[in-house]
Amino acid sequence: MLMSPDGVPKVEYFFNTRTRMVEQGRQSSWENLMGPYDSYEAAARALETAQERTDAWDEDDREWRGERG
């Protein structure tokens, strides 16, 4: 069990890409999980967050190459 710096058990959440469900703690194979996240809500948004980051990185790449968006 993971502990926070103040000695309280730390709960981690994972998004399972196969079942599309949030899991409390690692219950499934790593190949199907995104995370860990500090909250259920953050894990539930895992795919949205990943898409937002990918879009931002793609935009950065376009700017680096001097392309207009």
C-alpha positions, 0 to 999 in steps of 0.5 A, spaced: 500 500 500 502 506 498 502 512 503 502 519 503 508 523 506 504 524 512 503 517 513 496 516 510 494 510 505 494 513 498 488 511 494 490 511 486 485 510 481 486 507 474 483 507 467 482 501 464 482 501 456 479 495 455 473 495 460 473 503 459 472 503 467 475 506 473 479 502 478 481 503 485 488 500 485 491 496 480 486 491 479 488 489 472 494 488 467 498 494 466 497 493 458 490 495 459 491 501 464 492 508 464 494 512 470 495 512 476 491 518 478 489 521 484 482 522 483 476 518 480 474 524 476 481 524 473 482 517 471 475 518 468 477 523 464 484 519 462 482 519 454 480 526 454 486 528 457 490 524 453 487 527 447 488 534 449 495 533 450 496 530 444 493 535 440 497 540 444 503 536 442 501 536 435 500 544 435 507 545 438 510 540 432 506 544 427 509 551 430 516 548 430 516 546 423 513 553 421 506 551 419 500 554 420 494 551 424 
